[in-house]
């Protein structure tokens, strides 16, 4: 582009010099371009073939290197909508981890940003409720042991008729009651997360362990921690000591214009890009479309679930997304450098038949994709178009007109 601007500046200087010396011919420096500019009998105007015709510019051999000419081809342009938004945690897969019973925190085993597995210990508390349940378990085990020995002793005595049948039956009833109490006590301790092996050890050692382990309920990443050693916590009392999120998928929240909202549907595929990874594209699908329009901004919330296979997305990242809303269309396309926006807002291209004489033509443009501009009207497939140097030709025309 800089070479084209330099060439246009040189061309303008030559034209100005030639106009101050009307006696000189084309060979004095302007060459074929000056000849084209005077072809209509207007000494300082662009050529047009006939009065009021389209403006044209003729280039000399030395100037042809500033312009690249190619046939206009066809390309597919997808029908897409684009918007901006931000990345957030998938709230459907984010959990607040509370203690199931009250107590004071005695140990912390994870910090914000750590990746944890399901069942991994997050923190431990000194729980009086667990201590009471284990004490009941130890007592129930002792009662069962006593009633079992007593029943065995009475059965031996009953064989010699040393005790009555009533006494033996009462001992059997007491032993069955003790068995039921022990089972209930084991279940109570099991509710605190103790395994059967740990329960058996408590019974065998006759030693209560009041430390309650609180594990992670899911595999994910620690997103918040409000726990501290010595802090007294209660079930459901905010803030939660820990928050864990499954980051295999993230949310992208976007507010789309009210006029564009009818084009979106739940389940549509989206392509998401974030500033942190400009060369990466993240795939996702629309999961929710808001049921109301913001009365202030006139926008609708669109939420997409985005795949995060490498755990690269972070909550709060700025994101852009593109969604295909229709079948792609095939149209004539011209590279962006071949299309010039005029001062009045119209779009023009330069066409040629002999690669030397260029005619400016107003076109109607459409979509833009991969460095090409869709041409809706004004150029036919196969026509020779200046794909580079169009700005050079426009500047040359403007200089010759002046």
PyMOL commands that set and color helices and strands:
alter all, ss='L'
color gray80, all
select helices_A, chain A and resi 2-20+26-28+32-37+64-66+91-93+128-159+165-190+196-205+261-263+336-338+390-401
alter helices_A, ss='H'
color red, helices_A
select strands_A, chain A and resi 56-58+68-71+73-89+94-97+103-108+115-116+121-126+211-215+220-225+232-233+242-245+249-257+269-274+277-293+299-307+318-335+340-341+347-352+357-369+372-377+384-388
alter strands_A, ss='S'
color yellow, strands_A
deselect
rebuild
show_as cartoon
